[in-house]
Amino acid sequence: MSTVETIRRRRSVRSYTGEALSDEHVALIENHLSGLRAPFGAKARIQLIRSSAAGSEPVRLGTYGWIGGAKDYLALVYHEGPLAEEGAAWMFEQAILYCTGLGLGTCWLGGSFSRRDFGRQVTLRPGEKLRIVSPAGYASDRKRFVETYIVGAEKNHRTRKPFGTLFFHNDFSTPLTEEAAGVYALPLEMVRLAPSANNMQPWRVVLDGETLHFYRTFSYGFSSIDTGIALCHFGETCRETGMDGRFEVLPQRAATDTNARYTISWTNLKTI
């Protein structure tokens, strides 16, 4: 399954069968995790936590009722620093998409899990912080009340803002059309489909020649994490479609643009 197909297929799954991951899936996931590296110089790692590992007592992993039936979880830990959350989130989304490609369910959890319970299972190294977890397991056909309520409250869990309200041409006064985006239309569409806390979609992108500048229009507890997910979708789609580019922070953008918080820029190296 391609990255684009996987992004389109991914859903937040909150109800699971109660079955632990098979040994085959555990081996595949752990092998994949061992090869992941966070971008932007971030220091992060992902640990697979098993609540019912063979030969051990079941462990408690509380999610305050938001998740039902999950036995196995991915946990993201990182060191704080510049672009640390964006880089860590990029890496975690790579793991999420890999699990999706295996046919497994996942769901980003930032505040709705017990850090005490999960902290007992993750051995934090000096300077590390437990930030995000996600179940990784077999989705149940039966929807629990909480899942029905959440989806109903969101009206449509796949609703996203229109293309022209997220992406702009040259400056924030000119909405970008898919036609004007050209080769960047698909990577930006994958950015548009990125998940975010309460579907906030804080990211904005300005296309300036062959460079794209990424911003956040407002900040909240997970806006950096959400921006990292969007950057992952963009970068992985560019890689898959053969576009060679480079992410870099351009200080002059941060100094001159005041209508949004500048994060980073991507330049198409094939056009330089």
N, C-alpha and C positions, 0 to 999 in steps of 0.2 A: 504494500500500500504506500502510495506517495505521501509526502508531507502534506500537500494540499488536500488530498483525500482524507488524511487522518485528521487534520484541523477541522474539516467540514463535518466529520463523523463524531468528533468528541462531544460528549455531553456530561453534565454533572450528575453523577449517580449517587443516591443517598440510601438506597435499599439494596441489600446484598443477601445471598442465599444462606449465609452462615458457614459455607464451606471454605476451608483454608486453601491457600494457593497450592497447586500441585508442585511436586518436586521439580518438574520440568520448567514450570513458569518461574519458580524461585531462582533456579539456576540461570535462566535467560535474563531475568531482571538484574540479579546481582552482577552478572557479567557485563551488562550494559552500563550499570551504575559505575563500575570500576573504570570505565573508559571516558566518563564525562568530566569535562573541565569547565569551570565558570569563566566567561569572558570578562573583559574590562579590568583584568587584574584582581578580580574578586576571589576571595578564599572561601570556598563552600564545599560541602559534601552532602550526600544523601544516604540515609541508612534505611534499610528494610527492616521493619519491626514486626515480629510474628507473635501474636498473642497466644497461640497454641502450638508452639514448636514442639516437635516430637521429643519426648524424654524430659520435658520440663513442666512445671506447674503453669496453668493458664495465668496470664497477666491481665491486669485491668488497664484498659485504654478508653478513657471516658471522652465522649463527644457531646455531652449534654443533650442526648436524644436526637441530634441532627442526623446521625448516621446509624443505620440499623443492620445488624448481621455481618458486619465486616470483621474479618479475623486478622488481616495483614495491612500494614500501613507503610507509607514512605514518609520519612521525616527529613526536613531540610534544616541544616545548621550552617551558620556562616560567621565570619569575622566582620565587624563593622568597619566601614571605610568608604571612600568615594566610589560611587556606583556599585557598592557592595550588594545592595538589595536587588538592583536591576540585574546584575550578573548572576546572582544566586537564583533569582526567579527564572531567568533564561534557562539555566541548567535544570531546574526542577520541571519546567514545562517540557523540556526534551524528554525527561523521564515519563511525564504524564502522557505525552504523545506516543512514546514507545509502548507503554501499557495499553493505550487505546488500540494501537496496531496489533497487539496480541489478543484483542477482543475483551479486555478487562475494563471494568468500571473504575472511575476515579472521581475525586471531588476536592478542589482546593479548600482547605480549612485554615483560616488565619487566627480567628479569635474564639471559635466554637469548639475548642478541644481543651482537655485538662493538661496543662503544662506540667503539673505535678506527676500525673500518671505517665505521660510520655517521657518526661525527664528522667524517670527511674530506669527507662529502657535505653536511653541514649546517653552514652558516656561523653559528656561535653569536655572538650579540651580547653586549656586556658584561652580566654578571649572569645570563645564560641558562644553563639546564641541560637536557641531553638526558635525558629520563626514560623514554619508552615508544616502541616502534615496533610496527607491525603490517603484515604483508603485505596487499596489496590486489590480488587477481587472480582467475583462473579456476580453480575447484576441480577437482582430478583425481578421476576415479572410482576410481582405484587408490590404496589406502591403503598407505603405507609402514609398515615394521615399527615405527618409533618411534611413529607415530600409533596403531597397533593396541595397542601396549604402554601408551601413556598412557591411552587410553580404558579399557583393561582394568584398569589400576591404579586408575582412578577409579570402576570398576564401572559407573557410568552417568553420563556427562558432563552429563546434564540433571537429575541428582538435586539437589533443594533441600530445605532444612529446612522442616518444617511451618509453616503460617501462624502458629499460636499460639505458636511458640517464637521467632519474630522480632518479633512485634508485640503490644503490650500496651495495656490500657485503664486510664487514670488513673495507674497505677504498675506497677512490674515484677512485682508479685505476682499480677496478673490478666491471663491470656492474652486477646488480642483475637480474637474470632471474625469470620468474614467477614460474618455477618449483622449483628453489632454495629458493624462498620466502616462499613456503609451505603455512601455515595457514595465512600468512600475504599478500598473493597474492591479495585477494579480497579487504581488507582495503586499500592496496596501489593502486589498480586499481581505487578505489573511490577517492583517493588523485589525481591521474592522471587526473580524469575527473572534478576536481574542477575548477570553473571559476576564471579568474584572469584578471586584467587590460590589455587590448590588447593581451590577451592570452599569457602573459609573462611567466607564470609558474615558479616563482622564487625559489620554494622549491626544496630541494634535501634531500633524506633520506638514511642513512647508517644503514644496518642491521648488528648488532654486537651480535651474539649469540641470546638471547631472548630480546635484547634491540634494539630499533630503535632510531636513533639520527636524529633530524630534523634541517636542515640548510637553509640558503638563499644564493644563489650564487652571487646575486647582489641586490642593493637597489634602489628603486625609491619611489615615493610618496605614493604608495599603497601596497608596498611589504609586510609590516607587516599585513595589512588587508587581502591580498591574502593568506598569510601563515596561518592566523587564519581560513580562509575558508577551506583550505586543512586539517588542524588539526581537524576541526569539522567533515569532511568526514571520516577521519581515526578513530577518537574516537567514533563516532556514529555507524560506521560499526562494530567496535570491540564489542561495547556494544550489538548490535543486534545479532551478531554471538556467543555471550556468552564468549568472551575473557575478562578476568578480568585483567586490567592493571592500571598503575599509571604513570601520567606525572610528571616529576620533572626536574628542571634545575641542570645539573651536571657541576659545575665550572671547573673541570679538562678538560672537553671537550672544553670549550671556550678557555682555556689556551693553549691547545696543538694543536688544529686544526686551521690552518691559511689559508687554501685554500677555505674556505667558512665561512659565519657568522653563528655561532651556535645559535640555538633558544631554544630547549628543547628536552628531551628524554622521551620515553615511554618504560616501562618495563612490561613484561608479569608476573603477580604475581602468576599465577598457576604453573610456572616453578621454582619459587624461593624456 
